[in-house]
Amino acid sequence: MPITLNFVNIAVGNPSKYRWGLSFPTHMNLFFLQVIVPILVVLLFTTLSNLIGLGASVEWVARVLVFYWSAITLTLCHQLITTSQKTP
């Protein structure tokens, strides 16, 4: 997660400033939120779209929305982690 949010620093050659002290369950929860849930949502919507006969364009709209949702949750998770590390 820090690498995806630190592309600018990587591009200009600055070292990463992030040191995560997260537990294994927290890492698994983040993985679940970022990978498993979006895949399940897209698969469910694709199946429903095929059953109803909506077409491929509606499937692609769903994929774009899920990708956008993943980017937003990644940013919110990063903000939550950095905020919780700053407060005692």
Secondary structure by P-SEA (a helix, b strand, c coil): cccccaaaaaaacccccccccccaaaaaaaaaaccaaaaaaaaaaaaaaaaacccaaaaaaaaaaaaaaaaaaaaaaaaaaaaaaacc
